[in-house]
């Protein structure tokens, strides 16, 4: 399985509360994947970008994430909230 596939699998296992995953849950899952698999941070960052992780629900949308978020503005998570977490901030994409 490629690294992007591992990222997607790790996120699918996250607990969901009302259809959402918390930023803490996402950060812990990505950190755990980084440490357990011994993946370099750069490779993990590239895999995160190609997986297109939505920070609102923790699901992977691939390269279509910016388009999806423009159509679903309520699912956009603020940049300042995301930047508090080392791994979550790697998921940020330009939407507008």
C-alpha positions in Angstrom: 0.0 0.0 0.0 1.3 3.4 -0.9 1.7 6.2 1.7 -1.4 8.1 0.6 -3.4 4.8 1.0 -2.0 4.4 4.5 -3.0 8.0 5.3 -6.6 7.3 4.0 -6.8 4.0 6.0 -5.6 5.7 9.2 -8.3 8.4 8.8 -11.1 6.0 8.1 -10.5 4.4 11.5 -11.0 7.7 13.4 -13.9 8.1 15.8 -16.7 10.3 14.4 -19.0 12.5 16.5 -22.0 13.7 14.6 -20.2 12.9 11.4 -17.1 14.8 12.4 -13.6 14.0 13.6 -11.8 16.4 15.8 -8.5 18.1 14.8 -6.8 16.4 17.7 -7.9 13.0 16.4 -6.6 13.7 12.9 -3.3 15.0 14.3 -2.8 11.9 16.5 -3.6 9.6 13.6 -1.1 11.3 11.3 1.5 11.5 14.0 1.0 7.8 14.8 1.4 6.8 11.2 4.6 8.9 10.9 6.1 7.3 14.0 5.0 3.7 13.5 5.9 3.4 9.8 9.1 5.4 9.9 8.0 7.6 7.0 10.0 10.8 6.4 8.0 13.9 7.2 8.4 15.2 3.6 7.0 11.9 2.2 4.1 12.0 4.7 3.4 15.7 3.8 3.3 14.8 0.1 0.9 11.9 0.8 -1.3 14.1 2.9 -1.6 16.6 0.0 -2.4 13.9 -2.5 -5.0 12.3 -0.2 -6.8 15.7 0.1 -7.9 15.4 3.7 -11.0 17.4 4.8 -10.4 18.7 8.3 -14.1 19.0 9.1 -14.9 15.3 8.8 -11.5 13.6 8.4 -12.3 12.1 5.0 -10.0 11.9 2.0 -11.2 13.7 -1.1 -8.0 13.6 -3.2 -7.1 16.5 -5.4 -10.7 17.5 -5.7 -10.8 18.8 -2.1 -10.6 22.5 -2.9 -13.5 22.2 -5.4 -15.5 20.2 -2.8 -14.8 22.9 -0.1 -15.9 25.7 -2.4 -19.2 24.0 -2.9 -19.6 23.2 0.8 -18.3 26.3 2.7 -19.6 25.1 6.0 -17.0 22.3 6.0 -14.1 24.8 5.8 -12.0 24.8 9.0 -10.2 28.0 9.9 -6.5 28.3 9.2 -5.7 29.5 12.7 -7.4 26.4 14.3 -5.5 24.0 12.0 -2.1 25.7 12.5 -2.1 24.7 16.2 -1.3 21.1 15.2 1.9 20.0 13.5 0.4 17.3 11.3 -3.0 18.9 10.8 -1.5 22.1 9.3 0.0 19.9 6.5 -3.6 19.3 5.4 -4.3 22.9 4.6 -5.3 23.7 1.0 -6.1 27.0 -0.8 -9.8 27.2 -1.3 -10.7 30.8 -2.1 
